[in-house]
């Protein structure tokens, strides 16, 4: 059973460690990233409001507009008329243009006319006079620039990132930057850094009040627009996105302030983390890259769409546009401004900007908090512990039901955080639950079930204490005449039994002993042990006979630990029933002993005899003196290398001249906590100076240990000895052995 639990634990740890590696950013698993994106999209779609924000309107260069006005790009005089109508006739508040005007408009033919005026027709006065009169109306860029003046208008442009230097493109004029970063901030902030740009021609950008980029370097690996950066840097200057710049003008053009955490560490280096962007009274949570999760309100149509043609001919309802934030863009498939989003595979890019502006002004932008990594670590560990417990100790049906409950708790917790604008990881804990459940159930079905049947058959040969059935079936494997074997003997005894028995009547005492000895016997049988005899409150058992057991010491030690675990359970039961508190001590010793049927002509018993057996009994008697539960001899320790032991002492037990070193088994190496290992290390140092008779140092070491672990009798015992040895030094040739004068 213990081995099965260890295997289950190892399976659980394997899955947990793999997921912790991903959570710690040491290694990212693409499939897990896809799964996390799926859970994010599911949460978003499940909770999206699907309502229209009427404060933001999209003027759409749609198919109707293209059919009526002509193919895009339109002439700048048309754009000028569109902008003029929006502000002068419809009285809109702010306009964000999701279009870049990177080249001059030569569609009027003015350049050709000017060339003729300078050459072939330079002497034609009528032509020159007419051209001068027409020139203002043919300068489309100037017309457009005049329409932009003194209005809250944001012109769009784009940045280029991660391109080869020889292919860097820098066209047009960038708008005024938010600020310039210092070298320190530029190096340590993870803000996206552009290498080139495609901006508007100078006459237009200078006329507009602001500008904002509309590219997105934060597109996920699956091509979905989940995050969009609100800021990017170019030559250490910071620039705002179209959505941020438009929202800024809409609320009065307040100052933009970056909130930066400068106390972080990453890979051993100082690390600056961008936490938020303050836009006046609005605080916008962002990630390290300055990106926000787009708070999609729903599928296409979460904002009012008005055809650009209706604005041009002034046929749109004025109340739908007056005092509104306007985004000018296109939903026409032929103009290729369509994106893949969590809410829809084909989604107008201009509506992505609208969702961000709405999220900023309505303060509905969700974010991953800085403590997400730590939270994910703790959550994974807690889920793993809970799943291990339910899958190891519960029946399959209860385990499945409990696993479902844990799943519901995880999902409910992430949705609760979601409703509070926090994005917490969901994929990794859910995957942990699924993998652990699958592995444990598979192990239980294919391996553990078969192992239990074999184990039941095997232990059925060991159960009878008088060995009648077993001896009849395995007569060839033992000798009734007696023989010498290397075996392990175990003695357990109730501490203070005389005092306990005096407080109970015979019936209560019988009940207590049966309640104590029966579970302990089951533990011994379960670990392949043979009960030799009950001696009042004591149990004597051994391993290695009647059937040979090459791992007798290991099985005996496991039995001792299981007995202590069983005792803790019984202590609670005794307390509930009003029975006395019971403690036991256990002694284990390994070595050559005589085994066989021994007794008289009236009664014989299958038992063991010898010095090894006697020493095992003495070791049990020493447990109380050292304040420990289990003491083993040197041979037992050597036979179980996977356990951690603490050397207790070098002693001469009563009736023996040869000194022996005795040990306390602490636990399996895989199970012992680091704090206990640290304590043992400190204890070894104290014992080292004690054996050197450096009483002052030894006293300091043991005193510090006793102060750190006040319930450990062992340290008090050594402090008492040190005081005694100061008065009666053991001599220069002292071998560190302590002689016990009682059993």
N, C-alpha and C positions, 0 to 999 in steps of 0.2 A: 504493500500500500504506500509506504514511504517512497519507494522507487518510482511508482506511478505518479505520485505528486511532484516529485523532482522533475520527471520528464515533462509533466504538464507545465511546471514552472519554467523550464527551459524553453518550451515552445512559446509560452507567453512572453518571456524576455526577448526571444528572437524577434518576434513581431514588434514589440515595444521599442527595442533599440533601433530597428530599421526606421520606424516612424519618427523617433526622437532625432535621428540623424537628419531627416528632412526638415523637421521643425527648427533645428539649430542652424539651418542654412549651410551645413557642411556638404550636403549633397541634395540636389532636388530631383525628384522623380517626376518625369513629364506626365505620367498617367495620373499621379496624385494631384498635380496642378490642374489637369483637365477636370478631375473629379471635383476639386474645390471650386473651379469656375462654374461647374454645373450646379453645385449647391448654392452658389451666389446667385446665379441666374434664376434658380427656382425660388429662392427667397424674394428676389426682386419682383418676379412675375406674380407670386402669390400675394404680395402685399401692395402692389402698385395701386394708386388711387383710381386710375382710369377716369379722371375728370379733366376738364379744360381750364387752363389758366388764362383767363381773358385779359390779363394785364400785358400779355406778350402776343403779338400778332406777326405772322409770317406773310410778307408780300412775296408771292410766288411767281417766279418766271416759269410758268407752266406751259403745257402744250398749247393752250388757247392763246397765251401771250405770244408764243413763238409763231403761231399761225397768223396772228393779226399784225404783229410788228415786224416779224422777220427773224431769221436765224440769229443766234447769239454768237459773238458779242454784238450788242446793239451799239449804234452810234452814240457818241457821248452827248450829243444834243438831246437825244431821247432820254438818256440817263439823267441829264440836267432837268428835263421837264418832269421826270418821275420824282426826283428829290424835291423839286420846288412844289409840286402838288402835295407831297406828303407833309411838308412843313407849313406851307402857306395856306393851302386849302383844307387839308385834313388835320392840321395842328397836332402832329404827333410829338411825343416827348423826346425820344431818342431813336436813332437809326444806326443799326449795325449792318454793314454791307459785307456779305459772305462771298465777295468777289474781289479779285485783284486786277488792277488796271496797270499792267506792267509795260505796255507799249503806247506810243503816241497814236492818236486816232487820225488817220490820213484819208478817211473815207469821204471827206468833203471835197476833195480835189484841189484844195487851196494850194498845196505844194506845186501841183502841175500848172495851175494858173500863174503862180508866182514865177515859175521857171519861164513861162511864155512871156511874162511881163518883163523879165530881165534879158530876154533874147529876141525871138522873132517879132514880138509885138511891143517892143519897148518904145516904139515911136507912134503907137496907136493911142492917141489921147483918150478916145472914147472908151477903149478897153481898159486903160489904166484907171480912168475915173470910175467906171462901173465896178472894177475890182476893189477899189478902195472903199466903195459904199458897201459891197458885199462881204468884205473881209471879216468884220466882227461876227457876222452870222455864220461864217464858215470855220471859225476857230473853235471847233467843238470842245477841245480840252479846256480852253479858257472859259467857255460857257459852263462846262461841268464844274470847273473849279470855283466859279462865282456862286454856283448853287450850293456849294459845300460850305462857304464862308459863314462864320458866326452861328453855326448850328451844331447841336450835339450829335455829331456823326463819327462813326468809327469805320475806317476803311480796313478791309481785310488784306492780308498778305500771307506768305508762307516762309518757313525756315526749312533748310536742308541740313540733315545730320548724317554723320558717318559716311562721308564721301571722300574720294581720293582728292588730294590737294590740287592736282593738275586739272581736276574736273569741277572744282569749286565754282559755283555760279553766284554772282552778286549783282543783281539788277535792281534798279529803282532806288528809292529813298526810304530808309527806315523811319518810323515815327520816333518821337521823343521817348527815351527809355525811362523806366520807373526809377532806376538808380544804377550806380556803378558799384560792383562788389570789389572788396579788397582782395589781394592775392590770397590771403589766408582763407577767406570765405569761399572764393572761387575754387580753391583746391579741395576744401573739405565738405562743401555742400554737394549733394548728389543731383543738383538741378541739371536738366538736359542742356547740353551745350551744342549750339548750332554751328555749322561750318560754312554755310552759305545761306542765301535768301533770295526770294523773288518778291520784290516790293512794288509799290505804286510809283508812277512817274512823279517827279519832284513837284510839279505844279499842283497836282491833286493832293499829295500827302501833306504839303505845306498848307493847303487850304482847309483840310479836314482838322477837326479838333483833336482827334486821336486815331490810333491804329491798333489793330490786334491780329495776331496770327491765327490761322485756322487749321494748320497741320496738327497731327497727333503722333508724336513719337512713342506714346504709351500703349499702342495697340497690342493686345495680347497675341500669343503665338498662334491662336486659332483665328486671328483676324477680326476679333470682336472688339468693338468700342465699349469697354467697361470703364476705363479711366482716361481722363484728358488732363494734361498739364495746364495749369493756369499761368505759369511763367516759364520762360526759357531764357538762356543767356547767350549772348553773342559778344565776343571780345570783352567779356567780363561785365557787359551791360545787361541789365534785366529788362525783359519786355513782357507785356501782358498779352493774354489770349484775347480773341475777339469777344468771347463771352464775359471775361473779367472786365475788359475795357468798356463794354457796353453797359454792364451793370454799374460800373463806376460812374459813368456819365448820368445814368438814370437816377442816381441818388445824390447828385450834386458834385461829382468829381472830388470826393475826399481823398486824403493821402492814403497810399498803400503801405502797409507796415508788415514786414516779415517777422514772424515769431520763431526764433531759432533756439534749440537746446544745444548748449556748447560744452556740456559736461560728460558727453558720452565717449565710449571707447569701442573701437571695432578693429579686430585683428591687431590689437596692441597699439593702435594709433588713436590720437585724438579724433573724435568724430563729431561733426556738427549735424544735427538732425533738424530739418525744417518741420515744424509742427503745425503751423497755421498761417493764414494770411488775414490780417485785419484790414477790412475795407470800411472805414468809418466805424459805425456801430456794429457792423456785421463781422463775425469771426468765422472764417472759412477753414475747416480742418483739411489739411493736405497730407500726402505722404512725403517721404524723403525726396522724391523727385519733383515735388511741387504739384502733383496731380491730385485730382478729385475723382471719386467714383460718381459717374453721371447718374443723377437721381431721376431716371426715366419715369414719367408720369403714366405712360401707357404706350400703345402702338401709335403709328402715324395718325395725326389728327388730335393730339393732346393740346394743340394750340390752334387758334383760328388761322385759316389760310384764306388769303384774298389774292385773286389774280392780279398780277402787275398791270395787265392791260386795263382792268377796271379802274386802277389808280390813274393811269395815263389819261383815260377819257372821263375821269371824275364820275364814274357811275357807281362806285362802291359807296356803301352806307357810311356816312361820316362818323356816326356814333361808334362804329366798330373800330375806328382808327384813332379817334381823338384822344390825346393825352396818353397814348399807349407806347410801349417799347416795341419798336419795329425791327424785324430782321429781314433783310432783302437777300433772297437766295433762290434756289431752284429745286424742284422735285422731279423735273423732267428726266427720264432715264437717259436720254441722249446726251445730257450735259455731265453725266458721270459723277454727280455729287451724291452718291448713294452709299450707305454704310451698312455693315453687319453689326447688329446690336443684340443684347440679351432679350429684348422684347419683340424684335422682328428682324428677319434676315436681310430684308431690303428696306432701308430707313433713310429718309432725307438727312444729309449732313447738317443742313441749316437747323433742323429740329433738335439735333444734339446740342447745339449752342443754346437753343431756347430752353431746353431742360436744365442746363447748367445755370443760366441766368435765373430761372425760376427757383432752382435749389438755393442759390445764394440769397435771393431776396426773401424767400419763405423759410430759410434756415432748415432745409430738409436734407442737407448733404451728409451722408454717412461716411464713417472713416474707420480705419483700423488703428486702435490706440497703440501707444508706444510699448505697452506691456503685453502685447499679443503673444510674443515668443514665449515669455515666462508663463503666461496663462496656458498656452498650448502644452508646454512641458508638464505643468501640474495636472492639467486635465487628462492628458494621456496616461500619466502614472496612476491617477486615481481610477480612471476607467479600467486600466489593466488590472489593478488590484481587485476591483469589484468583480470584473469578469472572471479572474482566476478563482476567486472564492466561490462564486456561484457555479462555475463549470466544474470545479474540483470536488466540492462538498455536497452539491445538490443533485437530485435525480434529474434525468434528461428533461422531463416535462417541466419541472420547477426551474431548471437552468435556462430552458428556452423562454419561459415566461419572464424570468428575472432579466434575461438579456434584452427582451423587448422593453421592459420597464426602463432599463438603463438607456436604451436607444431613445425612448420618448423623453427622458430627462435631458439628454444631450441636445436633442432637437429643440425642445421647449426653451432651454437655456439660451441657445443661439438666437432664437426668434425673439426672446425677451430683450436680449441685447440689441438686436436689429431694430426693434421698436423704439429703443433709446439711442438710435443713430450710431450704434457700434457694430462693426463687422468683425465677428469672431470666427475662427476656423471651425468648420463643421466636417469636412471630408475626412481628415485624419482620425478623429475619434470614432466616427462611424465605420471607417475602414478597419480600425483596430477591433471594434466589436465584431464585425463580420468575420475577419480573419481568425480571431481567437475562437469564436463560436465554431467555425468550420473545422479548424485544426483539432480542437478538443473533442468535438463530436466524432470526427473521423478517427482520432486516436482511440477513443472509447469504444467505437463500434468494431474496428478492425483489429486492434491490438489488445486493449485492456480487457475486453470480454473474454478473449481466448486465454489471456494470462490469468484471469481470475479462476477460470475452470481448472487450469493446470495447477494453480496455487492451492485451490481447495483440495484437489486430489493429493497433492504433495503433503499438505499439513494434516490431512486425515491420517497419515501414518504416524504422526508425532503426538497426537492429542492425548491418548490414554495415559494417565500418570503411572500406572503399574505396567505399562508396555506390553500387556498381554496380546492384544491384537497385532500390534506392530511387530513384536518379537516373533510371533508365529509366521508373519509374512516375510520377514527379513532376517531369518535366523542365520543366514550365511554371513551377515555383515557384522556380527558381534559375537562375543564369547561370554557365556554365563560364568565361565571359570574365572574371568577377570583378566585384564590386560592393562598395560601402560600406554597412554596416549597423550599427545599434546591437546589440551582442551582449555576451555574458559569456564570459570565458575562465577556465579553471581550470588551475593548475599544482600538481602534487603531487610531492614528492621525498622519498626516504628519507634520514633524517639519519644522518650518519656511515657512508655506504655504503662508502666506501673502506676503512675499518677492518673493516667486516663482510665485504667481499669478500676481503680478505687472509687471513681466517681460514677460508675455505672453498675446497674444490677446485672445478674447473669444473662437475662434475656436481651437487654440492650447491648451487652458486650458481645454476645453471639451474633446479633444483627450487625454490629459494627464490623466484626472480623470478616463475616461473610461478604458484606458490602465492599470491604477493602480487598480481600484476597481474590475474589472472583474476577474482577476486572484486571487485576495485576497478572493473574494466571493466563487470561486471554491474551494479554500483551506478550507474555513470554512465549506462549504457544505460537502466536502469530509471527514471532521472530525466530522460529525454529528451535526454541529452547525446550528443555525437558525439566519438569518439576521434580526435584529430588525429594524434598519434604517440606512440610510446614512445621515450624518450631514456635508454637504459640503465635506471636505477632510477626515472626520472621519467615522469609521464604528463602529456600536454597534451591538454586537451579543451575543447570550446566548446559554447555553446547559442545558438540563433537561426538556425541554418543546418544543412543545406540548406533546411529548411522554416522559415518564419517562426514565431517563438515569442514572443508578447508578454510572457510571464512568464519569460523566459530567466534573469534574475537570481535569481528565486525558486527555480527548478528547480536552478540551479547551487548555490545555498546549501544546499538540502535534500540535494543529492548530497554536498556536503562533509561535512555532519553524518552522513549515512549511511556515508560512507567511514570516518569515525572510529569509528563503531559497529562496522563490519565489521572494522576493524583490531584492536579489543579482542578480538574472537572469534579472529582469526588469531593474535594474540599467545599466547593459551592453547594453540592447536594447535601453534604453533612450539615452545613450551616442552615440550610432551609429546613432540614428535619430536626434541628436542635441537637445534633450530635457533636461531640468534641472536635476541635480542629486537630488534624492529624498531619504529621510530617514524617517522611522516611529518609533514611540514608542508604546508599547503595555502594557496595564494594565489588570490584571486578579484578580478577587475577587470571593470568594465562600462564600455562606451563605444563610440565609432565605430571600426570596424576593417575592413580589406579581407578579403574572403573569396572563394575561388574555386579553380579548378584551377591549381596553380602547380608549376613544376618545370623539367624539361629535356625534350629530345626523347627521352631514354631512359626517364624516369620522371616522372610527375606525381602530385600528391597534392592532395586537397581540404583546404585549410589556411587559416589566418588570419595576417595580418601587421598591424603598426602599433604606434604608441606605447602604445596601451591594452594590447596584448598584452605588450609589453616590461615595462610597469609591473606587470602581473600576475605575471610571472616574478620581478621584484624583490620583490614582496610575499611571495611564497613564501619567498624567501631570508631575509626578516626574521623569520619565525616563531621561529627558534631564538634570535635575539637578544633577543626579548621573552618567550620561554618560553611561547608559546601555540601552539595547534594550527592555527588558521585566522586569516588576516588578509584583510580586504576593503577595497576603496577606497570613496570617498564615494558614487559613483554606485550601487554595489551596495547599500550601506546604504539609500540613499534609495528604492530600488526594492522593498525588502522591509520595510515599516513594521510588520508584525506580529511582527518579531523584536526582541529587546533586544540592543543593541550596547554595547560599552565602547570609548570612544575611547582608543587606545593612545598616539598621539603625532602631532606634526606633523613631517614629515621631508622631507629632500631625498635622494632615492636617487642612487646613483652614476650619472653621465651625464645628470642632469636638474637644471635650475635652479629650475623651478617647485616649490614645496613642496606636499605633499599630506597630507591627514589620513587616518590609517589606523585601522581599527577591528577589534576582535575580536567576532564574533557569539557571544552567550552562549546564546541559545535562544529558542524561541517564547514569547511573553508568557504564554501559558496554562500553560507547563511550567516556567518558571523559579521556583525556590524563593525565598521571601521573604528568606531569609538571604543569598542571592546578590545580590538587589536591594539589600539593606542594605549589603553590601560595596561594590557599585558606587557607591552614594551616598557612602560614605566616600572612595572613590577619587577621585570627581569633586571633592570638597572639597580633597583633597590636590593634585590637578592644578591646581586654580584658584589656590591660593597659590603653587604652583611657577611658573606662568606670570607671576605678579606679582613673581617673584624674591624672595619672602619665604622665604629658604632655611631659616630656623630653624623656622618653622611647618610648612613643607613637610617638613622632615626629621622633625619629630615625627609628622606625619600618616602619612608613609610608613613610619616606624619602627613605629608602632602597627599598621599594616596588615601589615607583614612579620612582626611578632610573632604576630598573629592567624592569618596565613596563611603559615607559614614556607616552604611549597613553591612559592610564587608568585615566579618570577624577576623579574617586572615591577617589583615594589616594590624589590627589590635593585638593579635597573638604575637606577631613579630616585635611590636613595640614593647610588649611585656618582656619578651626574651632579651631584648637589647638592654633593658634596665637591669634584668637579672645578670646578664653577662658582664655588665659594668662592675657589678659587685663581686661576681665570681667568674673571672675570665676563664674561657675554656682552654687556654694554652696556645703556644705558638704552633704546635703540630695538629691543631684541631682540623678535622676533615669536614666540618660543616654538618655533622650528623647530630640529630637530636634524639635522645632516648626516651621513649614513652614507657612509663612504669605501670600503666593500667591498660586494660583491654578497651 
